[in-house]
Amino acid sequence: MESLGYLMDGFAVAFTGRNLLLCFVGCLWGTAVGVLPGLGPLAGMALLLPLTFKLDPAGAVIMLAGIFNGAMYGGSTTSILMRIPGEAASVVTCIDGYEMAKRGRAGAALTLAAVGSFVGGTVSIVGLMAVGPLLADAMLTVGPAAEFVLMLTALLVVSAVSSSPPVKTLAMIVLGLALGTVGLDQLTAWPRFTFGSLDLTDGINFVALSIGLFGVSEILLNLDEAAPQVPRAPRLREMLPTRAEIREAAPAVLRGSGVGFLFGLVPGVSHIISTFVAYAIEKKVSKTPEKFGHGAVAGVAGPETANNATTGASMIPLLVLGIPAIPATAILLSALLIHGVQPGPLLMSEHPQVFWGLIASLYLGNAILVVLNLPLVGIFVSLLRTPMGVLAPLVLVICLIGVYLLKGSPLDLAILVGAGVVGYLLRKFSYDVAPLLLAFVLGDRMELSFRRALTISDGDYLVFVQGPAARVFLAVLVLIGGLQLAAMLLGWRRRGAAAP
């Protein structure tokens, strides 16, 4: 009952005129970004991050969370209409969604995807309310040694689920940690790797780095590709699924909600993994598995529900542990830190308006997205007709202006351009740059926790294996490392990567 009272306070924050507008703008922009092939939630959030600096912390997080949710919703549109995933987590939706579209059931597929996304998102938000306070209380007993082991475990999980080979993933993590050391030492305020530049005393600009690695590199990759086919927008009367389709989709939506929520709790496990698992489960339990790949309704409803259930659940590691579970939540972490809000166990007590305002806005955003994704499909589809030769320069100009307005630093523009070119080259050579960004975000906190633990223990390294929390996290670390090693030796990772 106490949580319901806090939730009502959160709705009071979310339902102010300004925050309602920010939530709507975030959902609208996120859906548009999700519809445009290749951009995805990370690029969409990074592009508008500079606009949130003049907002209060609650308004900034509400807007960015709306973009995050909107991109997850919008990605299904191109997957179903064109067999082109709007963002990576919608890859599985292409399989049966496009087959339904070819049979004239594109509208029904879009409706089922939107409703499933709404249910999955709502379930994950309820889970966030239930699990968040309990986990926060438990984390208050965790010291710096256990916190370091936890973040080390998160990076190992990232390496286990990365799309690139282990050696390349390790290289990205090391590069991210190295970039995170640039700037003033957190304990001694001694400048490191600044080369006499005052602009680098605060470290490498996260916004410039993230927009370059994901936004600019994505644009460069899209310019390499051929022009996509032009889709047909389904008419409104085609949007309603039949009773048989509803009966087939309902249990898939329930199973997808559970799968997505569980995967969202694990730092580093992306939406892609949860959607593939949901699809595999639906095919396994189906009485007609031969329909999968040829327009199975459950093959659309299950993965899309899991996709959005993972979105809400991924907020739990971010808000309660202070660990970005996926690259997109790293943008949220950056926004909170910029506004002086430290995610972690004390967030709910020190900044309740941010925590509960965010939860209330997630409820509100889910409702807004259902409205946007059904009647306005035709408008979003028209975005796909914009030539990349027109869209790319416009987005690049927005990137340059947004980054420059942060501090007026030419160095930030150089970082943006350099990160874009480097990100483009890395991705062309099959390097997954997401672990780089996550390691960059976690690097400062890992180093601080490591040094604090050694200071408390007078330099005794055994402090990292002492205490119940540290031992639990260390056991998880060893287990994940062992499973990853076994998978590498048996070739499971290689075969699994080749299948998608």
C-alpha positions in Angstrom: 0.0 0.0 0.0 2.9 2.3 0.7 4.1 1.9 -2.9 0.6 2.9 -4.2 0.9 6.2 -2.2 4.3 6.9 -3.7 2.9 6.1 -7.1 0.1 8.6 -6.7 2.8 11.2 -5.9 4.6 10.1 -9.0 1.4 10.6 -11.1 1.2 14.1 -9.6 4.7 14.8 -11.0 4.0 13.1 -14.4 0.6 14.8 -15.0 1.9 18.3 -14.8 1.5 20.1 -18.1 5.2 20.4 -18.9 6.0 16.7 -18.1 2.9 15.5 -20.0 4.3 17.4 -23.1 7.8 16.1 -22.5 6.5 12.5 -22.3 4.4 13.0 -25.5 7.4 14.5 -27.4 9.7 11.7 -26.2 7.2 9.0 -27.3 6.6 10.7 -30.7 10.3 11.2 -31.4 11.2 7.7 -30.2 8.5 6.1 -32.4 9.8 8.0 -35.4 13.4 7.0 -34.6 12.3 3.4 -34.2 10.5 3.5 -37.6 13.6 4.8 -39.4 15.8 1.7 -40.1 19.1 1.6 -38.2 18.8 4.6 -35.8 17.3 2.8 -32.7 16.8 4.0 -29.2 20.4 4.8 -28.3 20.9 7.2 -31.3 17.4 8.8 -30.7 18.2 9.4 -27.0 21.7 10.7 -27.6 20.5 13.2 -30.2 18.0 14.8 -27.8 20.1 14.5 -24.7 21.5 18.1 -25.0 17.9 19.4 -25.0 17.3 18.0 -21.5 20.1 19.9 -19.8 17.8 22.9 -19.2 15.0 20.7 -17.7 14.6 19.5 -14.1 15.8 16.0 -13.4 12.3 14.4 -13.4 11.4 16.1 -16.8 14.7 15.1 -18.4 14.3 11.4 -17.4 10.6 11.3 -18.4 11.4 12.6 -21.9 14.4 10.2 -22.4 12.3 7.2 -21.1 9.6 8.2 -23.6 12.1 8.1 -26.4 13.4 4.7 -25.1 9.9 3.2 -25.0 8.9 4.8 -28.3 11.9 3.4 -30.2 11.1 -0.1 -28.9 7.5 0.3 -30.1 8.3 1.8 -33.5 10.8 -0.8 -34.5 8.1 -3.3 -35.3 6.6 -1.1 -38.0 9.4 -1.5 -40.6 9.9 -5.2 -39.5 6.3 -6.0 -40.4 5.8 -3.8 -43.5 9.3 -4.1 -45.1 11.2 -7.0 -43.4 13.7 -4.3 -42.2 14.1 -4.1 -38.4 13.8 -0.5 -37.3 16.1 -1.4 -34.4 18.0 -4.5 -33.5 15.4 -6.0 -31.1 12.8 -6.2 -33.9 14.9 -8.7 -35.9 12.7 -11.6 -34.8 9.5 -9.7 -35.7 10.6 -9.7 -39.3 10.3 -13.4 -39.6 6.5 -13.8 -39.2 5.4 -10.2 -39.2 6.4 -9.7 -42.9 4.8 -13.0 -43.8 1.5 -11.8 -42.3 1.9 -8.6 -44.3 2.3 -10.5 -47.5 -1.0 -12.3 -46.7 -2.8 -8.9 -46.3 -2.6 -9.1 -42.4 -0.1 -6.2 -41.9 -2.7 -4.2 -39.9 -3.5 -7.1 -37.6 0.2 -7.8 -37.1 0.8 -4.1 -36.2 -2.1 -4.1 -33.8 -1.0 -7.3 -32.1 2.5 -5.9 -31.8 1.3 -2.7 -30.2 -1.1 -4.3 -27.8 1.5 -6.9 -26.8 4.1 -4.2 -26.3 1.6 -2.3 -24.0 0.9 -5.4 -21.9 4.6 -6.3 -21.7 5.6 -2.8 -20.7 2.8 -2.6 -18.1 3.9 -5.9 -16.5 7.5 -4.8 -16.3 6.5 -1.5 -14.7 4.5 -3.4 -12.0 7.5 -5.6 -11.5 9.7 -2.5 -11.1 7.4 -1.2 -8.4 7.5 -4.6 -6.6 11.2 -5.5 -6.9 12.8 -2.0 -6.8 12.2 -1.1 -3.2 13.2 -4.6 -1.9 16.4 -4.6 -4.0 17.2 -1.1 -2.9 17.0 -2.1 0.8 19.3 -5.1 0.1 21.8 -3.0 -1.8 22.2 -0.6 1.2 24.3 -3.3 2.9 26.7 -3.7 -0.1 30.1 -2.1 0.4 32.6 -0.8 -2.2 34.3 -4.2 -2.6 31.0 -6.0 -3.5 30.0 -3.1 -5.7 33.2 -3.5 -7.7 32.7 -7.2 -8.1 29.1 -6.5 -9.2 30.1 -4.1 -11.9 32.9 -6.5 -13.0 30.2 -9.2 -13.3 28.0 -6.8 -15.4 30.9 -6.3 -17.9 31.5 -10.0 -18.1 27.8 -10.5 -18.9 28.1 -7.9 -21.6 31.0 -9.8 -23.1 29.0 -13.0 -23.0 26.0 -11.7 -25.0 27.9 -9.3 -27.3 27.4 -9.9 -31.0 31.2 -9.7 -31.7 33.8 -12.5 -31.0 35.2 -12.5 -27.4 38.5 -11.1 -28.3 37.0 -8.1 -30.1 34.5 -7.6 -27.2 37.3 -7.6 -24.7 39.2 -5.0 -26.8 36.1 -2.8 -26.8 35.7 -3.1 -23.0 39.4 -2.3 -22.4 39.2 0.7 -24.7 36.1 1.9 -22.9 37.7 1.6 -19.5 40.8 3.4 -20.8 38.8 6.3 -22.2 37.1 6.6 -18.8 40.4 7.4 -17.1 40.8 10.7 -19.0 40.2 13.7 -16.7 40.8 14.5 -13.1 41.5 11.7 -10.7 38.4 11.3 -8.5 40.3 10.9 -5.2 43.4 13.2 -5.8 42.1 15.6 -8.5 45.3 15.0 -10.4 44.9 15.4 -14.2 45.3 12.2 -16.2 45.8 12.0 -20.0 44.6 15.6 -20.5 47.7 16.7 -22.4 47.3 20.1 -21.0 43.8 20.6 -22.3 41.4 22.3 -19.9 38.5 20.8 -21.9 39.6 17.3 -21.0 39.8 17.9 -17.2 36.1 16.8 -17.0 36.8 13.8 -19.1 35.7 12.9 -22.6 32.3 14.3 -23.3 29.9 11.4 -23.0 27.3 13.0 -25.3 29.8 13.6 -28.1 31.2 10.1 -27.7 27.8 8.3 -27.7 26.3 10.3 -30.6 29.4 9.7 -32.6 29.7 6.0 -31.9 26.0 5.2 -32.6 24.3 8.2 -34.3 27.0 9.3 -36.8 28.3 5.8 -37.5 24.7 4.5 -38.1 24.2 7.3 -40.7 27.4 6.4 -42.4 26.5 2.7 -42.5 23.0 3.5 -43.9 24.5 5.6 -46.7 26.4 2.4 -47.7 23.2 0.5 -48.2 20.8 0.5 -51.2 17.5 2.5 -51.0 14.8 0.4 -49.2 11.5 -0.5 -50.8 8.6 1.9 -50.3 6.0 0.3 -48.0 2.2 0.6 -48.3 0.4 1.9 -45.2 -2.4 -0.4 -44.1 -5.9 1.1 -44.0 -7.7 1.6 -40.6 -10.2 -1.2 -41.2 -7.4 -3.7 -41.7 -6.0 -3.0 -38.3 -8.4 -5.3 -36.3 -7.2 -8.9 -35.7 -9.7 -11.8 -36.0 -10.9 -13.8 -33.0 -8.7 -16.7 -34.0 -5.7 -14.4 -34.1 -6.5 -13.0 -30.7 -6.9 -16.4 -29.2 -3.5 -17.4 -30.5 -1.8 -14.2 -29.4 -3.1 -14.0 -25.8 -1.0 -16.8 -24.2 2.0 -15.7 -26.3 1.7 -12.2 -24.8 1.6 -13.6 -21.3 4.6 -15.8 -21.8 6.5 -13.0 -23.5 5.9 -10.6 -20.6 7.5 -13.1 -18.2 10.5 -13.8 -20.4 11.1 -10.1 -21.1 10.9 -9.1 -17.5 13.4 -11.8 -16.3 15.9 -11.0 -19.0 15.6 -7.3 -18.3 16.8 -7.8 -14.7 20.2 -9.1 -15.9 22.7 -6.3 -16.7 24.1 -6.8 -20.2 21.4 -9.1 -21.5 19.9 -7.1 -24.4 16.4 -7.1 -25.9 17.7 -9.2 -28.8 18.3 -12.2 -26.5 14.9 -12.0 -24.9 13.1 -11.8 -28.2 14.9 -14.8 -29.6 14.1 -16.8 -26.4 10.5 -15.8 -26.5 10.3 -16.8 -30.2 11.9 -20.2 -29.4 9.5 -20.8 -26.6 6.4 -20.0 -28.7 7.6 -22.3 -31.4 8.3 -25.1 -28.9 4.9 -24.9 -27.2 2.9 -24.4 -30.4 0.6 -27.2 -31.6 1.4 -26.0 -35.2 5.2 -25.2 -35.2 5.2 -25.5 -39.0 3.4 -22.2 -39.2 6.4 -20.3 -37.7 8.3 -18.6 -40.5 5.1 -18.5 -42.6 3.0 -15.9 -40.6 2.4 -17.3 -37.2 0.6 -14.8 -35.0 2.4 -16.0 -31.8 5.7 -15.4 -33.6 4.9 -11.7 -33.7 3.0 -11.2 -30.3 5.5 -13.1 -28.1 8.8 -11.5 -29.2 7.3 -8.0 -29.3 5.8 -8.4 -25.8 9.2 -9.6 -24.5 10.9 -6.7 -26.2 9.0 -4.1 -24.3 8.8 -6.1 -21.0 12.6 -6.0 -21.1 12.5 -2.2 -21.5 10.8 -1.6 -18.2 12.7 -4.3 -16.3 16.1 -2.9 -17.5 15.3 0.2 -15.4 15.7 -1.9 -12.2 19.5 -2.4 -12.5 19.9 1.3 -13.6 17.8 2.9 -10.8 18.5 0.5 -8.0 22.0 -0.7 -8.6 23.3 2.3 -10.7 24.3 -0.1 -13.5 23.1 0.5 -17.1 21.8 -2.9 -18.1 22.0 -1.9 -21.8 23.6 0.9 -23.8 20.3 2.9 -24.0 20.0 3.1 -20.2 23.6 4.4 -20.2 22.1 7.6 -21.7 19.6 7.8 -18.9 22.4 7.3 -16.3 24.4 10.1 -17.9 21.3 12.4 -17.8 20.8 11.7 -14.1 24.4 12.3 -13.2 24.4 15.6 -15.2 21.5 16.7 -13.1 23.2 15.8 -9.9 21.1 12.6 -9.3 23.1 9.5 -8.4 21.2 6.3 -9.3 21.5 3.6 -6.6 19.8 2.3 -3.5 19.3 5.8 -2.1 17.6 7.1 -5.2 14.1 6.4 -3.8 14.7 8.2 -0.5 16.8 11.1 -1.8 15.0 11.8 -5.1 11.5 10.2 -4.8 10.0 12.6 -7.3 12.5 11.3 -10.0 12.0 7.6 -9.2 8.2 7.6 -8.9 7.7 10.3 -11.5 9.6 8.0 -14.0 7.4 5.0 -13.1 4.2 7.0 -13.5 5.5 8.4 -16.8 6.2 4.8 -18.0 2.5 4.0 -17.4 1.5 7.1 -19.2 3.9 6.6 -22.1 2.6 3.1 -22.7 -0.9 4.5 -23.2 0.4 7.3 -25.5 2.3 4.8 -27.6 -0.8 2.6 -28.2 -2.6 5.7 -29.5 0.4 6.7 -31.7 1.2 3.3 -33.1 -2.3 2.4 -34.3 -4.1 5.4 -35.9 -0.8 7.1 -37.0 0.9 4.2 -38.7 0.4 5.9 -42.1 2.2 9.0 -40.9 5.1 7.0 -39.6 5.3 5.0 -42.7 5.7 8.2 -44.7 9.0 8.8 -42.9 10.3 5.7 -44.7 9.9 7.5 -48.0 12.4 10.2 -47.0 15.6 9.7 -49.1 18.7 9.0 -47.0 20.5 11.6 -49.0 18.1 14.2 -47.5 17.8 12.7 -44.0 21.5 12.1 -43.3 22.7 15.7 -43.7 19.8 16.9 -41.5 20.6 14.5 -38.7 24.3 15.3 -38.9 23.6 19.0 -38.6 21.4 18.4 -35.5 24.2 16.3 -34.0 26.8 19.0 -34.5 24.6 21.8 -33.2 23.5 19.8 -30.2 27.0 18.8 -29.1 28.4 22.3 -29.6 25.7 23.9 -27.6 26.7 21.8 -24.5 29.9 23.7 -23.7 30.8 25.6 -26.9 33.9 23.4 -27.2 35.5 22.7 -30.6 37.1 19.7 -29.0 33.7 18.1 -28.5 33.0 18.5 -32.2 36.3 16.8 -32.9 35.3 13.9 -30.5 31.9 13.6 -32.2 33.4 13.4 -35.7 36.3 11.1 -34.6 34.0 8.8 -32.7 31.7 8.6 -35.7 34.4 7.6 -38.1 36.0 5.2 -35.6 32.6 3.7 -34.8 31.8 3.3 -38.5 35.2 1.5 -39.1 34.7 -0.7 -36.0 31.3 -1.8 -37.1 32.4 -2.4 -40.6 34.9 -4.9 -39.2 32.3 -6.6 -37.0 33.2 -4.9 -33.6 30.3 -4.4 -31.3 30.7 -0.9 -29.9 28.0 -1.2 -27.2 30.5 -2.8 -24.7 32.8 0.2 -25.2 30.1 2.6 -24.1 29.0 0.6 -21.1 32.6 0.2 -20.0 33.2 3.9 -20.4 30.1 4.7 -18.2 31.0 2.1 -15.5 34.8 2.8 -15.5 34.7 5.7 -13.1 32.6 4.0 -10.5 34.6 0.7 -10.9 37.8 2.5 -10.2 36.4 4.5 -7.3 34.9 1.3 -5.7 38.1 -0.6 -6.2 40.3 2.1 -4.6 37.9 2.7 -1.7 37.8 -1.0 -0.9 41.6 -1.2 -0.8 41.8 2.0 1.3 39.3 0.5 3.9 41.2 -2.8 4.0 44.7 -1.2 4.1 45.6 -2.7 0.8 44.3 -6.3 1.5 43.0 -7.7 -1.8 41.2 -10.4 0.1 38.5 -7.8 0.8 37.0 -8.6 -2.6 36.1 -12.2 -1.5 35.0 -11.3 2.0 31.4 -10.6 3.0 28.2 -12.3 1.9 27.4 -9.9 -0.9 30.9 -10.0 -2.4 30.9 -13.8 -2.3 27.5 -14.0 -4.0 28.6 -11.7 -6.8 31.9 -13.5 -7.1 30.1 -16.8 -7.5 28.0 -15.4 -10.2 31.1 -14.0 -11.9 32.8 -17.4 -11.8 29.7 -19.1 -13.1 29.2 -16.8 -16.0 32.9 -17.0 -16.9 32.8 -20.8 -16.8 29.7 -21.0 -19.0 31.3 -18.5 -21.4 34.5 -20.5 -21.6 32.5 -23.8 -22.2 30.5 -22.1 -24.9 33.6 -20.9 -26.6 35.3 -24.3 -26.5 32.2 -26.1 -27.8 31.5 -23.5 -30.5 28.1 -22.6 -29.2 28.7 -18.9 -29.5 29.8 -19.2 -33.1 26.8 -21.3 -34.1 24.4 -19.0 -32.2 25.8 -15.9 -33.8 25.6 -17.4 -37.3 21.9 -18.4 -36.9 20.5 -14.9 -36.5 
